[in-house]
Structure formats: structure tokens, C-alpha cells
Amino acid sequence: MTSRGPFWAILVAAGILYAGLLPRFYVGYFHDDARFILLARSLLSGHYTNLYAPRPAPETQLLPAYPLFLTPFVKFLAPHW
């Protein structure tokens, strides 16, 4: 039998490190995260468009799978950010 102690210690240490660095990275810190959130918001409005453009145009570069995955989180956590 192998001991799983080191695995759990590394997992806990990684969780503490992640929790400590989480406030440093806000939405929009990286360009893609804000873009995907805006695409999820556009899916909630019934369209798949660039909301950051002056005149929203259909999104043609990114596939809608990840923004579609984010839509429930955007709907329920939007006021959080």
C-alpha cells in the first residue's frame, strides 16, 4: 500500500496558493476571460455577437461552446464582478 499523505499535502498547498492569488486576477486581467464572459452575456440576450464593439457584430472567430458553458455562471454571478 502506498501512502497518500504527500498527495493530499500537495493538493492542500495548491488550494491555499490558489486562494491566496485569486484576488489578484480580476475579470478582464487577461483579455480572453472578459471576452468569453461578454459572449456568454450576448448568448443570454439571444444573440452571439461582440458586445464590446460599438455596433455589435456577429462573432466569427470563437466557437460558442465555452461561452455556452459560462452562461449559467454569468446569469447567477454577474453582479459579483
Secondary structure by P-SEA (a helix, b strand, c coil): cccaaaaaaaaaaaaaaaaaacccccccccaaaaaaaaaaaaaaaccccccccccccccccccaaaaaaaaaaaacccccc
